[in-house]
C-alpha cells in the first residue's frame, strides 16, 4: 500500500472551500424567497414518475445541503433529504469539462505512463481514453463519441467510472457536479431542468425529472498501454483542458487504502469486505448483484461464473496502477483492471486460462486481450460481447446494493 498513514489533502481542501464559499445548511427562506429564484424551476412540467411531497419544506429545513441559488423543484424527490450531504464545494466547484480536447496516441505518450489508468469508451469505432488523473479533478466530461452525446463520469470517493448516454426523451442533457453526495457518491445535476442525479444509479433523485433514468454504456478502466496497443488510432483526453490545474498531484493521494473508512459516508458499512476493497460489480438481468473482490481476481486472473441463466467470464490484469497516487513521487501501486464478457462466440461456449498479461481459450488456443478480443490464433478478429460492469470501492456498491452476492473464489458466491 501507499504507506501506513493516510494522507487526505482533498478533505482539507474541500472543507476549506466550503468555508470560503459560505456553504451552509439551507433554510426555508433559501428555498422559497431568494431574489430571482424559486423552489420551482422555470420548467414546471410535472414529473410523470413521482408525486410532489407536501412536507418537503419541513425536510429541507434540517437538510445538510444548501438550496441557495437552485431552480430545482425540491417538492419532487425519491430519496430522503437526510441522506444527502453537502460535500463542501458549491455547484460546479469541481468543474466539469464541456469542451474536451483530445490528442492521438503519440501525444498521450508524452505525459501518460504505460500502466496509468484510463477510462476506455468506444462507440462506432471512435475509441477514447479518459485518464483518471484528469477525471479525478473534474469528475464529469460532456462529450460526443461516435455520433452520440455521452457523459463520462468518475467519482473518486467511490472509484466509480460510469458512462451515460445523455439523451433523454428527445433532449440532450448537459451535466455538472452539484457539490452534494449520497453514500459518498457524486450527485450530478443537469443544466436543462436542474434536477439532481445519482451517479451510481443513473437516476434523477431530486427535481422535475425525478425517477427518470439514464442509459448506462459499457466502459471500463484499463491501463494506457492496453488502450494504445489495442486502439493505436484512438484518442486520449488531453491535459490541456482549459483549466489551470496540475494533473501530476492527486488531491486524494492515499485515499484508497482498503481498511480506511470512506469520507462523508454515514451509512452502515458492510463488513463482509474491507471498505475500499475494489470489486468488479455486475448487476444481473434477474435483479441480483454480484461483486468479485480484486483480491481474489488477482489470484485467479480468470473467473468463469454462472448463476441461473447468466454466464460470464471475468479477465483480470494486475498491471494497472492506482489513480490515488502523487505522480511526483515513486509511490506507485498496481491495483489491476478487469473485463467482463459473455463467453459464447458463434454458438461455442469458450473457457479460458491466464497466460502472462493475456488470456487463452482452452478450445482453440487463441489469445485474447483484456478487452475480450482475440488477437492471435484461429479466432483472431473475434470479440466477446462485453457485459456492463463497474470497478467500485466495496463500501459504495454495498451501500446501494446491500443484497449483493460476494464471490468467494473458484466459482463460488456467498
Order of alpha helices (4+ residues) and beta strands (2+ residues): alpha-alpha-alpha-beta-beta-alpha-beta-beta-alpha-beta-beta-beta-beta-beta-beta-beta-beta-beta-beta-beta-alpha-beta-beta-beta-alpha-beta-beta-beta-beta-beta-beta-beta-beta-beta-beta-beta-alpha-beta-beta
